[in-house]
Amino acid sequence: WQIKPEESLFIYEPGLGPDNYSHPGHIPVFTSDLKISAEVRSACGDNTACLFDAAATNDTAIGLNSMMTGLMLEQERNLVGNAPPNITGDPRIIAFLGKPVLYTMVVNDADEFNVTLSPMTGAQLPVTYTFTKTSHS
């Protein structure tokens, strides 16, 4: 079930590689391998994260915590319900010392939410920008 060292997508510090983080004797645990008690099934219902974590750790509280975390993340995802805006523009910025730089970008939000643009916090250069809003309608 392990990858070959040359297949790793990780970047390692000099002198280290996949073998430094490998545990060949490790046997992964799958849901089908766990014995799930009636108590855990009653507490977790059909929530897979809860069932797995409670059974794997032998601690129903950990499973319930996993279930609550998952539910909160799902609620936040539904509340936000917005994909990031699409920002396009020339990838090159041509600048000359002491001269203003003009950079134009287009920001589109497919969900038509308001998008706020602002200079980076802590920018050391004076930043002035002009904002022109256009609408999809």
C-alpha positions as CSV (number, residue, x, y, z in Angstrom):
1,W,0.0,0.0,0.0
2,Q,3.0,2.3,0.2
3,I,4.4,4.3,-2.7
4,K,8.0,4.0,-4.0
5,P,10.4,6.8,-2.9
6,E,10.6,8.1,-6.4
7,E,6.8,8.5,-6.5
8,S,6.7,10.9,-3.5
9,L,5.2,14.3,-4.1
10,F,6.7,15.8,-1.0
11,I,9.8,18.0,-0.9
12,Y,12.3,17.0,1.8
13,E,15.0,18.8,3.6
14,P,18.5,18.1,2.3
15,G,19.7,14.7,3.4
16,L,16.1,13.4,4.1
17,G,13.7,11.5,2.0
18,P,10.6,9.2,2.2
19,D,12.5,6.5,4.0
20,N,13.0,8.9,7.0
21,Y,9.2,9.1,7.4
22,S,8.4,5.5,6.4
23,H,7.1,2.9,8.8
24,P,7.1,-0.4,6.8
25,G,5.6,-2.3,9.7
26,H,2.6,-0.1,10.0
27,I,-0.7,-1.9,9.1
28,P,-3.4,0.6,8.3
29,V,-6.8,0.2,9.9
30,F,-9.9,0.3,7.7
31,T,-13.5,0.7,8.8
32,S,-14.2,-2.9,7.7
33,D,-11.6,-4.1,10.1
34,L,-13.2,-2.5,13.2
35,K,-15.6,-4.0,15.6
36,I,-18.2,-1.3,16.2
37,S,-20.2,-1.8,19.4
38,A,-23.9,-1.2,19.8
39,E,-23.1,1.8,22.1
40,V,-21.0,3.4,19.4
41,R,-23.6,2.7,16.7
42,S,-26.3,4.2,18.9
43,A,-24.2,7.4,19.6
44,C,-22.9,7.9,16.0
45,G,-25.8,6.8,13.9
46,D,-24.5,6.4,10.3
47,N,-21.8,9.1,10.6
48,T,-18.7,7.4,9.2
49,A,-16.1,9.7,10.8
50,C,-17.7,9.1,14.2
51,L,-18.0,5.4,13.8
52,F,-14.4,5.0,12.6
53,D,-12.8,7.3,15.2
54,A,-14.8,6.0,18.1
55,A,-14.1,2.4,17.2
56,A,-10.4,2.9,16.3
57,T,-9.7,4.8,19.6
58,N,-12.1,2.9,21.8
59,D,-13.5,6.3,22.8
60,T,-17.0,7.4,21.8
61,A,-16.3,11.0,22.8
62,I,-13.6,11.2,20.2
63,G,-15.9,9.9,17.6
64,L,-18.7,12.4,18.6
65,N,-16.1,15.2,18.4
66,S,-15.2,14.1,14.8
67,M,-18.9,14.1,13.9
68,M,-19.5,17.5,15.4
69,T,-16.4,19.0,13.6
70,G,-17.6,17.6,10.3
71,L,-21.1,18.9,10.8
72,M,-19.8,22.4,11.7
73,L,-17.5,22.4,8.6
74,E,-20.5,21.4,6.5
75,Q,-22.6,24.2,8.0
76,E,-19.9,26.8,7.4
77,R,-19.4,25.6,3.8
78,N,-23.2,25.9,3.2
79,L,-23.2,29.3,4.9
80,V,-20.4,30.7,2.8
81,G,-21.6,28.9,-0.4
82,N,-19.3,30.9,-2.6
83,A,-16.4,29.8,-4.8
84,P,-13.4,32.1,-4.8
85,P,-13.4,34.9,-7.4
86,N,-11.7,34.5,-10.7
87,I,-8.8,37.0,-11.0
88,T,-7.3,37.5,-14.4
89,G,-4.6,39.9,-15.7
90,D,-1.2,40.0,-17.3
91,P,1.1,37.9,-15.2
92,R,3.9,40.4,-15.9
93,I,4.3,43.7,-14.1
94,I,6.6,46.2,-15.8
95,A,7.9,48.8,-13.4
96,F,10.5,51.6,-13.6
97,L,12.1,53.2,-10.5
98,G,10.2,56.4,-9.5
99,K,7.4,55.9,-12.0
100,P,3.8,54.9,-11.2
101,V,2.8,51.4,-12.2
102,L,-0.5,50.7,-13.9
103,Y,-1.8,47.2,-13.5
104,T,-5.2,46.1,-14.7
105,M,-7.0,43.0,-13.5
106,V,-10.4,41.6,-13.9
107,V,-12.2,40.0,-10.9
108,N,-15.3,38.0,-11.5
109,D,-17.4,36.2,-9.0
110,A,-19.6,33.6,-10.6
111,D,-22.0,33.7,-7.6
112,E,-22.2,37.6,-8.0
113,F,-21.1,38.2,-4.4
114,N,-19.4,41.5,-3.6
115,V,-15.6,41.3,-3.9
116,T,-13.4,43.5,-1.8
117,L,-9.9,44.3,-3.0
118,S,-7.3,46.1,-0.8
119,P,-3.5,46.6,-0.7
120,M,-1.5,44.0,1.2
121,T,-1.2,44.6,4.9
122,G,2.2,46.0,5.7
123,A,3.0,47.1,2.1
124,Q,6.1,49.3,2.3
125,L,5.3,51.1,-1.0
126,P,2.7,53.8,-1.4
127,V,-0.3,52.1,-3.1
128,T,-3.1,53.9,-4.9
129,Y,-5.8,52.1,-6.7
130,T,-8.8,52.8,-8.8
131,F,-11.8,50.5,-8.7
132,T,-14.4,50.3,-11.5
133,K,-17.3,48.1,-10.7
134,T,-19.2,46.5,-13.5
135,S,-22.3,44.3,-13.2
136,H,-23.4,41.0,-14.7
137,S,-26.9,42.4,-15.1
